[in-house]
Amino acid sequence: MKKKYYWIIGIVIIVLILFFYPKNCGNWGTAIDPNLTYKECTCFGIKYSEPLLGGGYIDCFGIPISYSCYKQFPSETGLQRIDIPCD
């Protein structure tokens, strides 16, 4: 009977490790370059981005659900964000 519980606990631990393993979820940036494409995702879990100057990568500790891509352009009122299709 104890072996059955060890198997169940082992399977639960493996599932939790696979669920919370960090997955790439996109990138972000503060640089204004018309050639840069930014990508973000909706994450079922914990979304984390490193606090770096100029930009960095976004990780999802869980399941990435949907992605959105955009470009940023400077305008008179600040930054203008234009949504584009993700490839």
CNS distance restraints for C-alpha pairs under 8 A (distance, minus, plus):
assign (resid   1 and name CA) (resid   5 and name CA) 6.95 0.50 0.50
assign (resid   2 and name CA) (resid   6 and name CA) 6.39 0.50 0.50
assign (resid   3 and name CA) (resid   7 and name CA) 6.29 0.50 0.50
assign (resid   4 and name CA) (resid   8 and name CA) 6.37 0.50 0.50
assign (resid   5 and name CA) (resid   9 and name CA) 6.03 0.50 0.50
assign (resid   6 and name CA) (resid  10 and name CA) 5.97 0.50 0.50
assign (resid   7 and name CA) (resid  11 and name CA) 6.14 0.50 0.50
assign (resid   8 and name CA) (resid  12 and name CA) 6.18 0.50 0.50
assign (resid   9 and name CA) (resid  13 and name CA) 6.18 0.50 0.50
assign (resid  10 and name CA) (resid  14 and name CA) 6.25 0.50 0.50
assign (resid  11 and name CA) (resid  15 and name CA) 6.18 0.50 0.50
assign (resid  12 and name CA) (resid  16 and name CA) 6.18 0.50 0.50
assign (resid  13 and name CA) (resid  17 and name CA) 6.16 0.50 0.50
assign (resid  14 and name CA) (resid  18 and name CA) 6.22 0.50 0.50
assign (resid  15 and name CA) (resid  19 and name CA) 6.07 0.50 0.50
assign (resid  16 and name CA) (resid  20 and name CA) 6.05 0.50 0.50
assign (resid  17 and name CA) (resid  21 and name CA) 5.83 0.50 0.50
assign (resid  19 and name CA) (resid  61 and name CA) 7.16 0.50 0.50
assign (resid  19 and name CA) (resid  62 and name CA) 5.14 0.50 0.50
assign (resid  19 and name CA) (resid  63 and name CA) 6.91 0.50 0.50
assign (resid  20 and name CA) (resid  45 and name CA) 7.85 0.50 0.50
assign (resid  20 and name CA) (resid  61 and name CA) 4.65 0.50 0.50
assign (resid  20 and name CA) (resid  62 and name CA) 4.88 0.50 0.50
assign (resid  21 and name CA) (resid  61 and name CA) 5.76 0.50 0.50
assign (resid  21 and name CA) (resid  62 and name CA) 6.95 0.50 0.50
assign (resid  22 and name CA) (resid  59 and name CA) 5.83 0.50 0.50
assign (resid  22 and name CA) (resid  60 and name CA) 5.44 0.50 0.50
assign (resid  22 and name CA) (resid  61 and name CA) 4.59 0.50 0.50
assign (resid  22 and name CA) (resid  62 and name CA) 7.08 0.50 0.50
assign (resid  23 and name CA) (resid  59 and name CA) 5.49 0.50 0.50
assign (resid  23 and name CA) (resid  60 and name CA) 5.18 0.50 0.50
assign (resid  23 and name CA) (resid  61 and name CA) 6.47 0.50 0.50
assign (resid  23 and name CA) (resid  62 and name CA) 7.62 0.50 0.50
assign (resid  23 and name CA) (resid  63 and name CA) 7.92 0.50 0.50
assign (resid  23 and name CA) (resid  64 and name CA) 7.71 0.50 0.50
assign (resid  24 and name CA) (resid  57 and name CA) 7.39 0.50 0.50
assign (resid  24 and name CA) (resid  58 and name CA) 6.24 0.50 0.50
assign (resid  24 and name CA) (resid  59 and name CA) 4.78 0.50 0.50
assign (resid  24 and name CA) (resid  60 and name CA) 6.36 0.50 0.50
assign (resid  25 and name CA) (resid  39 and name CA) 7.71 0.50 0.50
assign (resid  25 and name CA) (resid  40 and name CA) 6.31 0.50 0.50
assign (resid  25 and name CA) (resid  41 and name CA) 5.64 0.50 0.50
assign (resid  25 and name CA) (resid  57 and name CA) 7.51 0.50 0.50
assign (resid  25 and name CA) (resid  58 and name CA) 5.17 0.50 0.50
assign (resid  25 and name CA) (resid  59 and name CA) 5.03 0.50 0.50
assign (resid  25 and name CA) (resid  60 and name CA) 5.73 0.50 0.50
assign (resid  25 and name CA) (resid  64 and name CA) 6.66 0.50 0.50
assign (resid  25 and name CA) (resid  67 and name CA) 7.98 0.50 0.50
assign (resid  26 and name CA) (resid  38 and name CA) 7.27 0.50 0.50
assign (resid  26 and name CA) (resid  39 and name CA) 4.63 0.50 0.50
assign (resid  26 and name CA) (resid  40 and name CA) 4.87 0.50 0.50
assign (resid  26 and name CA) (resid  41 and name CA) 6.54 0.50 0.50
assign (resid  26 and name CA) (resid  57 and name CA) 5.93 0.50 0.50
assign (resid  26 and name CA) (resid  58 and name CA) 5.16 0.50 0.50
assign (resid  26 and name CA) (resid  59 and name CA) 7.26 0.50 0.50
assign (resid  27 and name CA) (resid  38 and name CA) 5.74 0.50 0.50
assign (resid  27 and name CA) (resid  39 and name CA) 5.30 0.50 0.50
assign (resid  27 and name CA) (resid  40 and name CA) 6.42 0.50 0.50
assign (resid  27 and name CA) (resid  55 and name CA) 7.37 0.50 0.50
assign (resid  27 and name CA) (resid  56 and name CA) 5.72 0.50 0.50
assign (resid  27 and name CA) (resid  57 and name CA) 4.23 0.50 0.50
assign (resid  27 and name CA) (resid  58 and name CA) 5.37 0.50 0.50
assign (resid  28 and name CA) (resid  38 and name CA) 5.61 0.50 0.50
assign (resid  28 and name CA) (resid  39 and name CA) 6.77 0.50 0.50
assign (resid  28 and name CA) (resid  40 and name CA) 7.46 0.50 0.50
assign (resid  28 and name CA) (resid  55 and name CA) 5.23 0.50 0.50
assign (resid  28 and name CA) (resid  56 and name CA) 5.63 0.50 0.50
assign (resid  28 and name CA) (resid  57 and name CA) 6.32 0.50 0.50
assign (resid  28 and name CA) (resid  58 and name CA) 7.25 0.50 0.50
assign (resid  29 and name CA) (resid  38 and name CA) 7.30 0.50 0.50
assign (resid  29 and name CA) (resid  54 and name CA) 5.43 0.50 0.50
assign (resid  29 and name CA) (resid  55 and name CA) 3.63 0.50 0.50
assign (resid  29 and name CA) (resid  56 and name CA) 6.36 0.50 0.50
assign (resid  30 and name CA) (resid  53 and name CA) 7.79 0.50 0.50
assign (resid  30 and name CA) (resid  54 and name CA) 4.97 0.50 0.50
assign (resid  30 and name CA) (resid  55 and name CA) 5.78 0.50 0.50
assign (resid  31 and name CA) (resid  54 and name CA) 5.91 0.50 0.50
assign (resid  31 and name CA) (resid  55 and name CA) 7.54 0.50 0.50
assign (resid  32 and name CA) (resid  36 and name CA) 7.92 0.50 0.50
assign (resid  32 and name CA) (resid  72 and name CA) 6.59 0.50 0.50
assign (resid  32 and name CA) (resid  73 and name CA) 6.49 0.50 0.50
assign (resid  32 and name CA) (resid  74 and name CA) 7.01 0.50 0.50
assign (resid  33 and name CA) (resid  72 and name CA) 7.39 0.50 0.50
assign (resid  33 and name CA) (resid  73 and name CA) 7.26 0.50 0.50
assign (resid  34 and name CA) (resid  71 and name CA) 6.82 0.50 0.50
assign (resid  34 and name CA) (resid  72 and name CA) 6.68 0.50 0.50
assign (resid  34 and name CA) (resid  73 and name CA) 6.24 0.50 0.50
assign (resid  35 and name CA) (resid  71 and name CA) 7.85 0.50 0.50
assign (resid  36 and name CA) (resid  71 and name CA) 6.47 0.50 0.50
assign (resid  36 and name CA) (resid  72 and name CA) 7.91 0.50 0.50
assign (resid  37 and name CA) (resid  69 and name CA) 6.79 0.50 0.50
assign (resid  37 and name CA) (resid  70 and name CA) 5.90 0.50 0.50
assign (resid  37 and name CA) (resid  71 and name CA) 5.17 0.50 0.50
assign (resid  38 and name CA) (resid  69 and name CA) 5.59 0.50 0.50
assign (resid  38 and name CA) (resid  70 and name CA) 5.36 0.50 0.50
assign (resid  38 and name CA) (resid  71 and name CA) 6.10 0.50 0.50
assign (resid  39 and name CA) (resid  67 and name CA) 6.93 0.50 0.50
assign (resid  39 and name CA) (resid  68 and name CA) 5.81 0.50 0.50
assign (resid  39 and name CA) (resid  69 and name CA) 4.43 0.50 0.50
assign (resid  39 and name CA) (resid  70 and name CA) 6.57 0.50 0.50
assign (resid  39 and name CA) (resid  86 and name CA) 7.88 0.50 0.50
assign (resid  40 and name CA) (resid  58 and name CA) 7.52 0.50 0.50
assign (resid  40 and name CA) (resid  67 and name CA) 5.66 0.50 0.50
assign (resid  40 and name CA) (resid  68 and name CA) 5.40 0.50 0.50
assign (resid  40 and name CA) (resid  69 and name CA) 6.41 0.50 0.50
assign (resid  41 and name CA) (resid  64 and name CA) 6.37 0.50 0.50
assign (resid  41 and name CA) (resid  65 and name CA) 6.84 0.50 0.50
assign (resid  41 and name CA) (resid  66 and name CA) 5.38 0.50 0.50
assign (resid  41 and name CA) (resid  67 and name CA) 4.18 0.50 0.50
assign (resid  41 and name CA) (resid  68 and name CA) 6.12 0.50 0.50
assign (resid  42 and name CA) (resid  64 and name CA) 5.91 0.50 0.50
assign (resid  42 and name CA) (resid  65 and name CA) 5.34 0.50 0.50
assign (resid  42 and name CA) (resid  66 and name CA) 5.25 0.50 0.50
assign (resid  42 and name CA) (resid  67 and name CA) 6.44 0.50 0.50
assign (resid  43 and name CA) (resid  47 and name CA) 6.21 0.50 0.50
assign (resid  43 and name CA) (resid  60 and name CA) 6.04 0.50 0.50
assign (resid  43 and name CA) (resid  61 and name CA) 7.95 0.50 0.50
assign (resid  43 and name CA) (resid  62 and name CA) 6.74 0.50 0.50
assign (resid  43 and name CA) (resid  63 and name CA) 5.77 0.50 0.50
assign (resid  43 and name CA) (resid  64 and name CA) 4.42 0.50 0.50
assign (resid  43 and name CA) (resid  65 and name CA) 5.59 0.50 0.50
assign (resid  43 and name CA) (resid  66 and name CA) 7.59 0.50 0.50
assign (resid  44 and name CA) (resid  62 and name CA) 5.68 0.50 0.50
assign (resid  44 and name CA) (resid  63 and name CA) 5.10 0.50 0.50
assign (resid  44 and name CA) (resid  64 and name CA) 6.17 0.50 0.50
assign (resid  44 and name CA) (resid  65 and name CA) 6.64 0.50 0.50
assign (resid  45 and name CA) (resid  60 and name CA) 6.86 0.50 0.50
assign (resid  45 and name CA) (resid  61 and name CA) 5.69 0.50 0.50
assign (resid  45 and name CA) (resid  62 and name CA) 4.37 0.50 0.50
assign (resid  45 and name CA) (resid  63 and name CA) 6.40 0.50 0.50
assign (resid  46 and name CA) (resid  60 and name CA) 5.79 0.50 0.50
assign (resid  46 and name CA) (resid  61 and name CA) 4.99 0.50 0.50
assign (resid  46 and name CA) (resid  62 and name CA) 6.31 0.50 0.50
assign (resid  47 and name CA) (resid  58 and name CA) 7.08 0.50 0.50
assign (resid  47 and name CA) (resid  59 and name CA) 5.91 0.50 0.50
assign (resid  47 and name CA) (resid  60 and name CA) 4.64 0.50 0.50
assign (resid  47 and name CA) (resid  61 and name CA) 6.29 0.50 0.50
assign (resid  48 and name CA) (resid  58 and name CA) 5.75 0.50 0.50
assign (resid  48 and name CA) (resid  59 and name CA) 5.20 0.50 0.50
assign (resid  48 and name CA) (resid  60 and name CA) 6.30 0.50 0.50
assign (resid  48 and name CA) (resid  61 and name CA) 7.71 0.50 0.50
assign (resid  49 and name CA) (resid  56 and name CA) 6.99 0.50 0.50
assign (resid  49 and name CA) (resid  57 and name CA) 6.04 0.50 0.50
assign (resid  49 and name CA) (resid  58 and name CA) 4.50 0.50 0.50
assign (resid  49 and name CA) (resid  59 and name CA) 6.22 0.50 0.50
assign (resid  50 and name CA) (resid  56 and name CA) 6.45 0.50 0.50
assign (resid  50 and name CA) (resid  57 and name CA) 7.03 0.50 0.50
assign (resid  50 and name CA) (resid  58 and name CA) 7.35 0.50 0.50
assign (resid  51 and name CA) (resid  55 and name CA) 7.96 0.50 0.50
assign (resid  51 and name CA) (resid  56 and name CA) 7.80 0.50 0.50
assign (resid  52 and name CA) (resid  56 and name CA) 6.32 0.50 0.50
assign (resid  60 and name CA) (resid  64 and name CA) 6.38 0.50 0.50
assign (resid  67 and name CA) (resid  86 and name CA) 7.43 0.50 0.50
assign (resid  68 and name CA) (resid  83 and name CA) 7.51 0.50 0.50
assign (resid  68 and name CA) (resid  84 and name CA) 7.81 0.50 0.50
assign (resid  68 and name CA) (resid  85 and name CA) 7.40 0.50 0.50
assign (resid  68 and name CA) (resid  86 and name CA) 6.55 0.50 0.50
assign (resid  69 and name CA) (resid  83 and name CA) 5.97 0.50 0.50
assign (resid  69 and name CA) (resid  84 and name CA) 5.53 0.50 0.50
assign (resid  69 and name CA) (resid  85 and name CA) 6.17 0.50 0.50
assign (resid  69 and name CA) (resid  86 and name CA) 5.41 0.50 0.50
assign (resid  70 and name CA) (resid  81 and name CA) 6.52 0.50 0.50
assign (resid  70 and name CA) (resid  82 and name CA) 5.41 0.50 0.50
assign (resid  70 and name CA) (resid  83 and name CA) 4.21 0.50 0.50
assign (resid  70 and name CA) (resid  84 and name CA) 5.13 0.50 0.50
assign (resid  70 and name CA) (resid  85 and name CA) 7.84 0.50 0.50
assign (resid  71 and name CA) (resid  81 and name CA) 5.85 0.50 0.50
assign (resid  71 and name CA) (resid  82 and name CA) 5.36 0.50 0.50
assign (resid  71 and name CA) (resid  83 and name CA) 6.56 0.50 0.50
assign (resid  71 and name CA) (resid  84 and name CA) 7.22 0.50 0.50
assign (resid  72 and name CA) (resid  79 and name CA) 6.32 0.50 0.50
assign (resid  72 and name CA) (resid  80 and name CA) 5.56 0.50 0.50
assign (resid  72 and name CA) (resid  81 and name CA) 4.65 0.50 0.50
assign (resid  72 and name CA) (resid  82 and name CA) 6.33 0.50 0.50
assign (resid  73 and name CA) (resid  79 and name CA) 5.70 0.50 0.50
assign (resid  73 and name CA) (resid  80 and name CA) 5.15 0.50 0.50
assign (resid  73 and name CA) (resid  81 and name CA) 6.56 0.50 0.50
assign (resid  73 and name CA) (resid  82 and name CA) 7.97 0.50 0.50
assign (resid  74 and name CA) (resid  78 and name CA) 5.99 0.50 0.50
assign (resid  74 and name CA) (resid  79 and name CA) 4.70 0.50 0.50
assign (resid  74 and name CA) (resid  80 and name CA) 6.03 0.50 0.50
assign (resid  75 and name CA) (resid  79 and name CA) 5.77 0.50 0.50
assign (resid  75 and name CA) (resid  80 and name CA) 6.23 0.50 0.50
